[in-house]
Amino acid sequence: MSKLTGKVAIVTGASKGIGAAIAKSLAADGASVVVNYASSKAGADKVVASITAAGGKAVAVGGDVSKAAEAKGIIDAAIKNYGRIDILVNNSGVYEFAPIESVTEDSFHRLFNINVLGLLLTTQAAVKYLKEGASIINIGSGVSRVTPPNSAVYTGTKGAVDAITGVLARELGPRQIRVNTINPGVVETEGTQSAGIIGSDFEKQYIAQAPLGRTGQVGDIASIASFLASDDSAWLTGEQLLATGGMR
């Protein structure tokens, strides 16, 4: 029996990148997975097809986590399809790098609405269904520790994720619900490819400074998520796991 057999997971922002890899990893470990997407139904359907082709169970569910009604709809779809929720991965997020002179109200609210408010709304909608042994996994970022220049708003959102994780770990701990954060470093995804990060001088500097000397792969993060979702991590809550190849 796989370590997540019988469990149900929701992964937000799972149509590509880290979210897609986490959805596939949880399914491979036996979980039934709700693959959430905000705009790319085709991407989510592709992830579902990959999971079902490998013998797993998954369904694609649309919804913008930054809107309360849609966040609730994602949770409701999980209950409708599978009857329970055991694992919530708050992966939906956007990033933008800009000097302080370029910060606008619109960019601030866009990043905080998705990266922070979305996490809160989805967790709020899910928590009434979570039972003893449930696991909430928030996807933060290594920027909250490294604090690179030109990232005041984005780093601010991920610092908020770290703080919220600590609060919720204490708040939900008496109900035996665990809350942890994975803070990835530079990871090769469709997003970092299209943003020009992969192959850039920035990536080269990162590789030169990271003790393990390479860019992360989505599988590096997905395997940590599977660990945090399972009873293998039953004594961990409130942790911020820095998955950066040693970059601090």
Secondary structure, DSSP 8 states (H G I E B T S, - for coil): --TTTT-EEEETT-SSHHHHHHHHHHHHTT-EEEEEESS-HHHHHHHHHHHHHTT-EEEEEE--TTSHHHHHHHHHHHHHHHS---EEEE---------GGG--HHHHHHHHIIIIIHHHHHHHHHHTT--TT-EEEEE--THHHH--TT-HHHHHHHHHHHHHHHHHHHHHGGGT-EEEEEEE-SEE-HHHHHTT-TTSHHHHHHHHHSTT-S-EEHHHHHHHHHHHHSGGGTT--S-EEEESTT--
